[in-house]
C-alpha cells in the first residue's frame, strides 16, 4: 500500500556524511545521497548551494533536505549538500567564517570537484537557493557543470558582469521565481536578468521566497527534475 509523501518523508538512499576539503585548507560538513538500487545508474547529480547562513540558511534548509530525502529514489539523482564556511546545521559546523560570497568560491569549487570525481560529469548541475544563487552565478563556472538552477535569486552580490559571463558562455541558466518573492518577483527578475540573454524564468504563482508549504516543495522539486532528467517527471506524490 502506498502512502502520501509528506514533509517528513525520507525515502531510501545511500547516505554518507563526510568533510569536504577546500583549496584554502578548510573542512566543510557535507552529505551525499544517491540511489540505492544497483540496477539503475543515476541519471544526474545536483550540487546544492544553500541560502544565506547569517539568516539561518544551511545544508538542511528545507527544500534541500527534502531534495536529498526524495530525489535519489524518485528521480534517480545524486544529491550533494554541504555547509559553506562558518555555517552550522545538525550535521555539524564547517570550518572558517562567513565571507559574504567571496571566500566561498573555494567551497563551491571543492563541491564541484567532489561531485565530478565521485559521480561523473555527464549531467552535473548546480542548484542555488537565494544566497546560493549568487554563489552559483559568481563561482560555479567550472566547465564540467552543465548548467545552473536558481531558486529565489536575489541578485544580492552577483554583478552584471557575472550575468554577461554566463550569456557569453551560453550554458543553460534557469531561475525559478516565486510570485511573492521578497527580493525579485518574476517581472522584476525578467528586467534584472536581461544581460543573461539565455535566462529561462519560471514564475510560480502563490509562492514566497522560502517556498513554505508542501505544494511549493513539490513544484520546485518537480521543476528541478524536469530540467535535469525530464523522463522522471512528473514526480509521484505517493510512495
N, C-alpha and C positions, 0 to 999 in steps of 0.2 A: 504494500500500500504506500502510495506517495504522500508526502507532506508538503504543505506550503513552505516556500523558502522565506524565512523571516530575518529580521535584523541580526539575530543571534546565531543564525545558521552557520555552521562550519562544516564544509564538505571535505571528503577525503583528498589528501595531497601528501606529498613527501615534503616535509618542512625542516629546514635547517637554520639554526641561528649561528652566526659567526661574526668575525670582525673584519671589516674592510680596512686595508692599509693604504693610506693616501701617499702621494709622492712627497709630501712635506712631513711625513712621519706620524700622522695621527691614526688612531684606531677608531673606526666608526661601527656602532652597533648596527647589525644588518640581519635580514632573514630572506631566504628564498622559499618559495612554494612552487612545486612542479607537479605535473600529472602523475598519478600513482600507477596507472595501468601501463604495463610494459608493452602491451600490444599496440599502443598508439604513440607515435613520435609527436612531440609537441609541435604546434604549428606557428609559434611565435613567442617572443619574450618582451615583457614590459619592464622598463626601469622606471620606478616611481619616485618623483621628487615632491616632497611634502610641502604643506603650507607654512606660513611664517612662524618660526619657533618662538619668537617673542610674543606671539598672540596665541600660543598653545598648539601650534602645528607640530606634527611629528609623524613618524612612520606608521603609527596606529591611528592617525586621523581617519574618520570612519569610512570614507569612500575607499581608501587604500587598504584598510583592514578587511573590508568586505570583498574587495577585489581578490585579495590573497586567499580569503576563505572560500570563494566560489569559482573563480575563473580557471584554476588548474583543472577542476573536474568538469565544469560546464562548457568551457571553451578551449580546453587543451592548451592553455597558455602557461608559460613560466612567469613568475612574478618575483621581482627583486625590489625589496623595500629597505630603507636604511634611515637612520637618524643623522642628519648633517651635523657638522661640527658644533659641539656645545649643546646639542639637543638631547632631551631625555624622554623616554617612554617607559612602559612597564618592562620592556626588554633590557633597559639599561641606558646609561649616559655615554654619549660619544665624547671622545677627547676634544680639546680645544674650546673655542668660544665663537659665538655668532659674529660673522664678519660682513653682514648685510649683502651677501651675494658675491663678494669679491674672492676671499679665500676659499669659498665653497666651490670654486672652479675645480679644485683638486678632488673634492668629494664626488662631484659629477663624473669626472674622468675615471676615478677609481671604480665607480659603479658600472660604467660602460665597459671598462676593461674586464671586470669580473664576469659580467653577463656575456660578453663576446667570447671570452675564453672558455666558459663553462657551458654555455647554451648555444653557441654558434651565432652567426651574424646574418643568417638568411632572412629573418623577419624580425629585426630588433627595433623596437620603438621606445621613445622616451615620453612618459606621461607626467606632465607637471600640473600642480594644482595651486593656484594663487601665487604665492612667493615662488613655488616650484616652476611656474611658467616662465618667470624671469630668469631663473637658473637655466632652464632649457634653452631659451632664446639666446642667452649670453654664452653658454658654456657647453652645450650638447652638440657641437659641430663635428664631432668625430665622423669620418666618412662611413663607418660601419653602421651608423644609425640610419634607419630607413626614413624616419620622419618624426614629427612632434605632434603630440596631442595635448592641447592646453585647456584645462578646466578652470573657469572663472578667472581669466587673465586680467590682472590689474594694470599691467604695463607700469609698474612702480619704479623699477630700476633699469629695465631694458630700454635702450635708446633707439631712435630712428635708424641709426647706423646698424644696429642689430637686425632690425626688420629688413633693411636693404640687403644685408649679407645673405639672409635666407632667400630673399627674392632672386638674387643673383645665383645662388646655389641651386634653386629650383626644386628641392625636395618638398614633399607634402607637409603642410602645416595646417592642422585643423583646430579651431577654437570652439569649444562647447560652452555657450554663454547663457547664464540664467536671465530670465526676463527681468527679475528684480535684483540684479547684482548690485552690490554696494559700491563698486568701482567703475566698471564698464558694462553698461547694458547693451543689448545687441546692436541697436542703431549707432550708439557711440563707438562700439567696437569696430564697426564697418569703417568708420572715419579714421579711428586711431590706427588701424592696421593697414591703411591704404598703401603705405610703402611696401608692404609684403604682398606683392601683386597676386600670388597664387593662394593666398589665405582662403580657407573654407570655413565659414562661420555657421555653426549650427545653433540657432536660438532654441531655448527650452522654456515654453510657456509655464508660468506659475512658479518657477524655481528661484531660489535665492543663492547667494554666494556659497553657502556651506552645504547645499544640497541635502537639507534635512528632510526626512520622510522617505519611506521605502519606495514609493513610485518614482522619485527622482534618482534614488540609488540605482534602481533597475534601469532607468532610462540612460544614465551615464555609463553603466557597465555594458549595456547593450550597444550603445553608440561606439564605445571603445572597441568592442569585439567586432562590430560591423566594419570598422576601419581596418583592423589588423587581420581578421580572418572572417569575412562575411559568410562563409559556408556554415559557421557555427551560430548564426543568428536566425531567428530571434532566440534569445536565451530562454530556457524554461523558467517558469515561476514555481514549479513543484519539483521535488526530487524524491 
